[in-house]
Amino acid sequence: MSSDDQPKRWTFLTNHTQVLLCIARDPEARLRDVAAAVGITERAAQRIVSDLVEDGFVTRERKGRRNHYAVNPEAHMRHPAQLDYQIGELLQLLELHTADGARPTD
């Protein structure tokens, strides 16, 4: 099999961004559901959420037996090339839902 036949394994968005998108779409998502959506282990999702909470991109609040998450849209991106941009701007750019919440069709 040539290298051209190999599936491409890289993506434009990191797992941190994918987890952030899942939380933005469903603030009450269970980590097992986030992990399944992103294609990572539940433990990896836990570590990523901890990173996002620790750095102020997400807040976590316990409500009963579940966690509720909230994205801080005013948090600034970490890479020097994007320091002038806020997370909310990235989420708006990547949001695929229409105003009524339905996904557009291809």
PyRosetta script that sets phi, psi and omega in degrees:
from pyrosetta import init, pose_from_sequence

init()
pose = pose_from_sequence("MSSDDQPKRWTFLTNHTQVLLCIARDPEARLRDVAAAVGITERAAQRIVSDLVEDGFVTRERKGRRNHYAVNPEAHMRHPAQLDYQIGELLQLLELHTADGARPTD")
pose.set_psi(1, 128.6)
pose.set_omega(1, -179.7)
pose.set_phi(2, -79.6)
pose.set_psi(2, 166.3)
pose.set_omega(2, 179.4)
pose.set_phi(3, -65.0)
pose.set_psi(3, -23.4)
pose.set_omega(3, 177.9)
pose.set_phi(4, -70.5)
pose.set_psi(4, -22.7)
pose.set_omega(4, -179.6)
pose.set_phi(5, -85.4)
pose.set_psi(5, -12.4)
pose.set_omega(5, -179.0)
pose.set_phi(6, -74.7)
pose.set_psi(6, 138.3)
pose.set_omega(6, 176.7)
pose.set_phi(7, -66.4)
pose.set_psi(7, 145.1)
pose.set_omega(7, 176.9)
pose.set_phi(8, -73.1)
pose.set_psi(8, 131.2)
pose.set_omega(8, -173.0)
pose.set_phi(9, -108.4)
pose.set_psi(9, -8.1)
pose.set_omega(9, -179.5)
pose.set_phi(10, -95.5)
pose.set_psi(10, 157.8)
pose.set_omega(10, 178.2)
pose.set_phi(11, -131.7)
pose.set_psi(11, 165.1)
pose.set_omega(11, 179.7)
pose.set_phi(12, -76.4)
pose.set_psi(12, -27.4)
pose.set_omega(12, -176.2)
pose.set_phi(13, -109.3)
pose.set_psi(13, 136.6)
pose.set_omega(13, 178.6)
pose.set_phi(14, -72.5)
pose.set_psi(14, 167.6)
pose.set_omega(14, 175.1)
pose.set_phi(15, -62.5)
pose.set_psi(15, -33.4)
pose.set_omega(15, 176.9)
pose.set_phi(16, -61.2)
pose.set_psi(16, -43.3)
pose.set_omega(16, 179.1)
pose.set_phi(17, -66.7)
pose.set_psi(17, -40.6)
pose.set_omega(17, 179.5)
pose.set_phi(18, -62.6)
pose.set_psi(18, -42.3)
pose.set_omega(18, 177.7)
pose.set_phi(19, -64.7)
pose.set_psi(19, -43.2)
pose.set_omega(19, 178.0)
pose.set_phi(20, -58.6)
pose.set_psi(20, -42.5)
pose.set_omega(20, 177.7)
pose.set_phi(21, -62.5)
pose.set_psi(21, -42.6)
pose.set_omega(21, 178.3)
pose.set_phi(22, -61.3)
pose.set_psi(22, -43.3)
pose.set_omega(22, 179.6)
pose.set_phi(23, -66.6)
pose.set_psi(23, -40.8)
pose.set_omega(23, 179.3)
pose.set_phi(24, -62.6)
pose.set_psi(24, -36.8)
pose.set_omega(24, -179.1)
pose.set_phi(25, -76.6)
pose.set_psi(25, -32.6)
pose.set_omega(25, -177.7)
pose.set_phi(26, -144.4)
pose.set_psi(26, 90.1)
pose.set_omega(26, -176.8)
pose.set_phi(27, -62.1)
pose.set_psi(27, -14.2)
pose.set_omega(27, 179.1)
pose.set_phi(28, -107.7)
pose.set_psi(28, 16.1)
pose.set_omega(28, -179.6)
pose.set_phi(29, -61.5)
pose.set_psi(29, 141.2)
pose.set_omega(29, 173.5)
pose.set_phi(30, -79.5)
pose.set_psi(30, 147.5)
pose.set_omega(30, -178.0)
pose.set_phi(31, -62.0)
pose.set_psi(31, -31.4)
pose.set_omega(31, 177.7)
pose.set_phi(32, -65.2)
pose.set_psi(32, -34.3)
pose.set_omega(32, 177.5)
pose.set_phi(33, -72.8)
pose.set_psi(33, -38.5)
pose.set_omega(33, 176.3)
pose.set_phi(34, -62.5)
pose.set_psi(34, -47.0)
pose.set_omega(34, -179.7)
pose.set_phi(35, -59.1)
pose.set_psi(35, -44.2)
pose.set_omega(35, -179.9)
pose.set_phi(36, -64.1)
pose.set_psi(36, -41.0)
pose.set_omega(36, -179.4)
pose.set_phi(37, -65.6)
pose.set_psi(37, -37.5)
pose.set_omega(37, -177.2)
pose.set_phi(38, -83.7)
pose.set_psi(38, -26.1)
pose.set_omega(38, -177.6)
pose.set_phi(39, 87.5)
pose.set_psi(39, 34.8)
pose.set_omega(39, 179.2)
pose.set_phi(40, -127.8)
pose.set_psi(40, 172.7)
pose.set_omega(40, 177.6)
pose.set_phi(41, -75.6)
pose.set_psi(41, 160.3)
pose.set_omega(41, 177.3)
pose.set_phi(42, -63.0)
pose.set_psi(42, -37.1)
pose.set_omega(42, 178.5)
pose.set_phi(43, -63.5)
pose.set_psi(43, -40.3)
pose.set_omega(43, 177.4)
pose.set_phi(44, -64.3)
pose.set_psi(44, -40.0)
pose.set_omega(44, 177.0)
pose.set_phi(45, -62.3)
pose.set_psi(45, -40.3)
pose.set_omega(45, 177.9)
pose.set_phi(46, -61.4)
pose.set_psi(46, -44.4)
pose.set_omega(46, 179.5)
pose.set_phi(47, -63.4)
pose.set_psi(47, -42.7)
pose.set_omega(47, -179.2)
pose.set_phi(48, -65.0)
pose.set_psi(48, -44.5)
pose.set_omega(48, 178.2)
pose.set_phi(49, -61.8)
pose.set_psi(49, -40.7)
pose.set_omega(49, 176.9)
pose.set_phi(50, -60.8)
pose.set_psi(50, -41.7)
pose.set_omega(50, 175.8)
pose.set_phi(51, -59.8)
pose.set_psi(51, -47.1)
pose.set_omega(51, -177.4)
pose.set_phi(52, -64.4)
pose.set_psi(52, -38.1)
pose.set_omega(52, 177.9)
pose.set_phi(53, -69.0)
pose.set_psi(53, -47.4)
pose.set_omega(53, -177.7)
pose.set_phi(54, -58.9)
pose.set_psi(54, -36.0)
pose.set_omega(54, -177.8)
pose.set_phi(55, -94.0)
pose.set_psi(55, 6.3)
pose.set_omega(55, 172.3)
pose.set_phi(56, 84.0)
pose.set_psi(56, 11.6)
pose.set_omega(56, 178.4)
pose.set_phi(57, -82.2)
pose.set_psi(57, -26.3)
pose.set_omega(57, -176.9)
pose.set_phi(58, -138.8)
pose.set_psi(58, 145.2)
pose.set_omega(58, 169.4)
pose.set_phi(59, -110.4)
pose.set_psi(59, 151.2)
pose.set_omega(59, -179.0)
pose.set_phi(60, -126.0)
pose.set_psi(60, 128.7)
pose.set_omega(60, 179.4)
pose.set_phi(61, -130.9)
pose.set_psi(61, 130.8)
pose.set_omega(61, 178.5)
pose.set_phi(62, -80.1)
pose.set_psi(62, 126.7)
pose.set_omega(62, 176.5)
pose.set_phi(63, -127.2)
pose.set_psi(63, 101.7)
pose.set_omega(63, -175.9)
pose.set_phi(64, 66.9)
pose.set_psi(64, -124.3)
pose.set_omega(64, -179.6)
pose.set_phi(65, -94.8)
pose.set_psi(65, 1.2)
pose.set_omega(65, -174.8)
pose.set_phi(66, -120.5)
pose.set_psi(66, 158.5)
pose.set_omega(66, 172.5)
pose.set_phi(67, -95.9)
pose.set_psi(67, 145.2)
pose.set_omega(67, 174.1)
pose.set_phi(68, -118.8)
pose.set_psi(68, 131.6)
pose.set_omega(68, -177.3)
pose.set_phi(69, -112.8)
pose.set_psi(69, 151.2)
pose.set_omega(69, 174.4)
pose.set_phi(70, -138.7)
pose.set_psi(70, 132.7)
pose.set_omega(70, 178.2)
pose.set_phi(71, -85.0)
pose.set_psi(71, 136.6)
pose.set_omega(71, 174.5)
pose.set_phi(72, -89.9)
pose.set_psi(72, 97.8)
pose.set_omega(72, -175.3)
pose.set_phi(73, -67.4)
pose.set_psi(73, -15.1)
pose.set_omega(73, -178.7)
pose.set_phi(74, -90.8)
pose.set_psi(74, -5.8)
pose.set_omega(74, 177.9)
pose.set_phi(75, -64.9)
pose.set_psi(75, 139.2)
pose.set_omega(75, -179.0)
pose.set_phi(76, -89.2)
pose.set_psi(76, 146.5)
pose.set_omega(76, 178.3)
pose.set_phi(77, -63.3)
pose.set_psi(77, 158.1)
pose.set_omega(77, -172.0)
pose.set_phi(78, -90.9)
pose.set_psi(78, -29.4)
pose.set_omega(78, -175.7)
pose.set_phi(79, -71.4)
pose.set_psi(79, 137.9)
pose.set_omega(79, -178.7)
pose.set_phi(80, -54.0)
pose.set_psi(80, -31.2)
pose.set_omega(80, -179.5)
pose.set_phi(81, -73.6)
pose.set_psi(81, -16.4)
pose.set_omega(81, -178.5)
pose.set_phi(82, -120.9)
pose.set_psi(82, 17.5)
pose.set_omega(82, -176.5)
pose.set_phi(83, -60.2)
pose.set_psi(83, -25.3)
pose.set_omega(83, -179.5)
pose.set_phi(84, -81.4)
pose.set_psi(84, -3.5)
pose.set_omega(84, -177.0)
pose.set_phi(85, -106.7)
pose.set_psi(85, 143.8)
pose.set_omega(85, 178.0)
pose.set_phi(86, -97.9)
pose.set_psi(86, 155.2)
pose.set_omega(86, 179.6)
pose.set_phi(87, -59.0)
pose.set_psi(87, -36.7)
pose.set_omega(87, 179.0)
pose.set_phi(88, -58.5)
pose.set_psi(88, -36.1)
pose.set_omega(88, 178.2)
pose.set_phi(89, -66.6)
pose.set_psi(89, -40.0)
pose.set_omega(89, 177.2)
pose.set_phi(90, -64.0)
pose.set_psi(90, -44.3)
pose.set_omega(90, -179.9)
pose.set_phi(91, -63.1)
pose.set_psi(91, -39.7)
pose.set_omega(91, 177.1)
pose.set_phi(92, -63.6)
pose.set_psi(92, -41.0)
pose.set_omega(92, 179.7)
pose.set_phi(93, -63.5)
pose.set_psi(93, -39.8)
pose.set_omega(93, -175.2)
pose.set_phi(94, -89.9)
pose.set_psi(94, -8.9)
pose.set_omega(94, -177.5)
pose.set_phi(95, -64.2)
pose.set_psi(95, 127.9)
pose.set_omega(95, -176.2)
pose.set_phi(96, -106.1)
pose.set_psi(96, -1.6)
pose.set_omega(96, -177.2)
pose.set_phi(97, -87.5)
pose.set_psi(97, 148.3)
pose.set_omega(97, 173.3)
pose.set_phi(98, -82.4)
pose.set_psi(98, 177.6)
pose.set_omega(98, -177.2)
pose.set_phi(99, -59.6)
pose.set_psi(99, -31.6)
pose.set_omega(99, -178.6)
pose.set_phi(100, -87.9)
pose.set_psi(100, 4.6)
pose.set_omega(100, 176.3)
pose.set_phi(101, 90.9)
pose.set_psi(101, -5.6)
pose.set_omega(101, 179.6)
pose.set_phi(102, -84.9)
pose.set_psi(102, 147.0)
pose.set_omega(102, 177.0)
pose.set_phi(103, -80.0)
pose.set_psi(103, 138.1)
pose.set_omega(103, 176.5)
pose.set_phi(104, -67.2)
pose.set_psi(104, 152.0)
pose.set_omega(104, 178.3)
pose.set_phi(105, -93.5)
pose.set_psi(105, 153.0)
pose.set_omega(105, 180.0)
pose.set_phi(106, -76.3)
pose.dump_pdb("model.pdb")
